[in-house]
């Protein structure tokens, strides 16, 4: 059986020509690399910051992330602003609260769950607790329809 080294890089292993008895050719898969992948705290903070910013509608520069320990699991403490609708708009149209995701408390609770799920999904981290501290508001200015 001859080895086709030209295809080895593409298929992830050595490909052997088909045996003379007509059975299909075999692929030899190399063993997985030894070691582990580690996400450094700075990168983890950046992922949490981006997920939070997307969830609460604010620029990622307004999000501060602290990493901690929760009995062996990752604890996230997030200080951030939250985007809200202008009070004048709510006064004219109270239904805008429901259309924009609910009250500030409802949106922050939903954001906690979303951050826990998304950050765990993206990084593989075992997250035990997410604390979101709202430190300000980012008022969404009304846009005029033309």
N, C-alpha and C positions, 0 to 999 in steps of 0.2 A: 504494500500500500504506500503510495507516494503522498507527501505533504505538500499542499498548495500554499506556500508562504505568502504569495501575493494577496490572498484574501484574508490572511490571518488578522491583520489590523482591523479590518472592517467587521468581521463577524465575532470578534472577541475571543477567538481561540483558533487552533489549527484545524483546517478542514482537510479531510482525507478523501482521496478519490474513491469512487464506488468500488466495492469489492467485485471480483469477477463473478460471484454467484448471483448478481443482480439485486442484492439488497441495497437500500439507500446509503449514501455516504454518511459518515458520522462527524460530529463536531466535538472537539475536545475543549471544554470550557475551563479556563483557568480558575483557581480558587479565589474567593473574594480577598481583597487586601486585608491584612491584619492591622489592627489599630482602632482608633475611634475618631469621630468627628466632634469637634468642640466649637460651640458658638461663643465667641468672646462677649463679655458684658456690653461693650459699646454697640456691637451689632444687634444684640438682643434689645437694647434700649431703642435703637433706631426702628426695628420692626414694630415694637409696641407703640412707639410714637406715631408711626405711619398708620397703623390700624386704628388707633384712637382718633387721630385727626380725621380720617375718613368717616369714622362712625359718628363723630360729633360735629362734623362740618366746619372744622377750624384748620388753619394752617399748622403744619407739624411743628413749626417754630414756637407755637404757643403751648406745646405739650412738654412736660417734664416727667421723667420716669425714674423711679427708684426701685432697685431690685433687692429682695430680701429672702429670708428663709421662713417657710411655714411648715415646720416639722418634717424637713427633708424635701419639701416641694417648693416650687418657686412662688414667691409672693410679689405681686406688682402693686406699687403705690404710684398713682398717676395724678399729677396736678395739671389741670387744663381749664381753658375757657370752653364755653359751649356756644354754638351759634343759635340765636333766637330771632324771632320775628319782632319787628318794631311794635311797641305797645300801641301806637296810634293805629296800626293796621288791625291789631287784635280788637281794639275798641270798635272799629267799623265792622269787623267781620270775625266774631268769636269762633266760628267754625274753622278758621285758619289753624288753630291749635291742633285739632285732630288731623288736618291735612298735612301738617309738618312733623308729625310723629308723636304728638302728645305733649304733656307737660314736661317741664325740666326734670322732675323726679322720675317720671316714666322713662324718658329718653336716657337718663343716666343709668338707670337700672338695666335697660335694654343694651346699652353700650357695654356695661360690665360683662354681661353674658356673651356679647359678641366678641369682645376683646379676649376673654378666656378661651373661647372656641377657636377663633382665627389665629391667635398667637400660638396656641398649642398645635394647631394644624400646620402652620407654616414652619415652626421651629422644632416640633417634636418634644418641646419642654413639658414637664409635668407641673402644671400650674395649680396651686392650691387655693390662692386667694387673689382677687383683684379689687383694689380700693380706688375709686375715682373721686377725687376731691375737685369740686368745681370752684375755680379761683376767680372767675370773671365771666363776662358775656361778650360775644361778638355779635353785634346787632346787624341783622341782614337788612340792608337798605332796600327800599322798594324800588323796583325798576318800572319805568314808564313804558307802557305799550305803545308802539308807534304804528 
